[in-house]
Structure formats: structure tokens, C-alpha cells
């Protein structure tokens, strides 16, 4: 029974680590992609209107990066975790929020409006990604042979 609990704990912990790592990697790759597109517009002599819209485009790209990285993080976590619920997607979302706060150096702007909005986006997109992952697991029956409780304790 202790082996079963230890295996589940380690597997679920690793699912959170993998989800957070996947979210951070996707965010970095998208940041590089959007930054390179922005630099091409800037250095290739874009029109005045294109250069004036850089701030708006930057905001849109940051929102897309947050949503896509949260989706991938929640999806990865829910696929790897043993359980079929969204608990670990929530934990992954909270971990990503803490990571974004730490990465920003605890610098809050606009009285926290941007940080609050990005935190809500991270958590919601992580939940949606987790929900999609749970749906995929149920359809593929990935965890059909995994017992939901320790051997010998399941209700008959």
C-alpha cells in the first residue's frame, strides 16, 4: 500500500513539474517568435502606422503567449497525472503564477491590474488545458488499467 501511495505521489508531482516546464518553454519560444516578428517590422522600415501599433501588437502577443502556455501546461499536467480531475491543473496554474511573479522580480505596475489579469488568464487557461487533457484521457482510456484507490481498499 505504501508503494502505491509513493508511486502516485511521485507521478503526480512529476506531472506538475512537466506541466510547469512545458508552459515556461512554450512561453519562451513564443516570446522569441513574437519578438523576432516585431524586430523585423521595426528594422525593415515599417510604416508609421505599423510602428505606432507595436504597443497594441505587443499586448496581443503577450496575451496569446500567456493563454497558449497555460493551455499547454494544464494539458501536459492532466495527461501525465494519474487522477482524472483538475486538481493538478489548478496547482500547475498557481505554480505558473508564482513563477511569473518571481521572474518579474516582484515588480508590480498599474497597482497590480496587469498582474491580476495575467494571473487570471494563466489560471483559466491552465484549467481549460487540464479539462481538455482529462477529456482526451477519458476518450483514449489512458488510465483505464490504473486503480483509483490502493489495492484491497476499493469498494465492491
N, C-alpha and C positions, 0 to 999 in steps of 0.2 A: 504494500500500500504506500509506503514512503517513497518507493521508486517511482510509482505512478504520479504522485504529487510533485516530486522533484522534476520529473520529465515534463509535466505540464507547465510548471513554473518557468523552467529554463526555456521551453519552446515559446511560451507567451512573451517572456522578456525579450527574447531574440526577435520576435515578430515586431515588437515596439522599436527596437534598435534598428532593424531593417527598414521599417516604415519611415522613421525619422531620417535615416541616412538617404533613403530614396528621395524623400521630399527635399532635403538640402541639395542633393546632387542635381535634381531637376531644376530647382530654383537657380542654382549657379549656372547651369547650361543655358537656361532661358535668359538669364541676365547677360551672359556673354553674347547670345544671339541678338537680343534687342539692342544692346549697346553697340554692337558692330553695325547694325542697320542704321541706328541714329548717327553714328560717326560717318557712315557713307553719305547720308543726306547732308550732314554738316560740311564735310570736306569736299564733296563733289559739286559744291556751289549750288545747293538747293535754292529755290526761290525764297523770297522774303516770307511768303505765306507758310512754306514748309518749315522754315527755321522758326517762325513765330509759333507754330503748332508743336514744337518739340516738347514743351512742358505738358501739354494735353496728352500727347502720344506717350510720354514717359509715364504719366499716371495710369493710362490704359494698360501699358505693358506691365507695370508693377502689379496691377490688379490681376491681370492674366497670369503672371508668374505665381502670385500667391494662391490663386484658385487651382491652377494646374498642379503645383507642388503639393498642396493639401489633398487633392484628389488622389494623386499617385501614392502619397504617404498612407492615407487611410485604406486605399485598395490593397497595397502591399501588406500592411499590417493585418488586415482581415483575412487575406489569403493564407498567410503563414500561421496565424494563431490557431489554436486548437478549438476554441469555442466559436459558436455561431452568433455571438451577439456583438454589439457595437462598443462594448466597454473599452477594448484595446484601441479602437479608432479614436475614442474620446481622449484616452491617455496620450496617444500619439499627437493629437491636435494640441493638447495642453503642453506637451513637451516641445512642439514646434513653436508655440507662442513664447515659452520661456527661452528657447534658443534665439528667437528673433529679438527679444529684449536684451539678452546678453550680447549678441552680435552688434546691436546698435549702441552698445556702451551705456545703456540706461539713459540715453538722451531722449527726452520726451519733448515733442514740439506741439504747438497749437493746443496746449492744455490737454494733451492726450487724445484728441479726436482721431488723429491718424492711427495711433497705436491701437485704440479701441476698435476702430473699423477694421484694421488689418487682423486683429486678434479674432474678431467675429468671423471674418472671411476664412481665416485659417481653420477655425473650429468647425464651421459649417461645411467647408469643402472636404475636410477630413472625415466628417460624418457621412457625407454623400459618397465619398470614395469607399468608406467602410461598408456602407449599405450595398453598394454595387458589388463589392468583394464578397459579402455574405450571400448575395443573390447568385453570384457565379459559383460559389462553393455548393450551394444547395442544388443548383442545376447539374453540376458535374458530379455531385455526391462525393466530393473530395474527402470528406470526413465521415463517410458512412460506416467505415470499419473502426472508427475511433470511439471508445466508450465515453459516455458523458459523465460517468462517475467511476470511482475506483472499483476494481473487480470485487464482487461479493457484496457490494452495498447498494446495487441498483434495485429499485422496486420492481417486482414482477407483476 
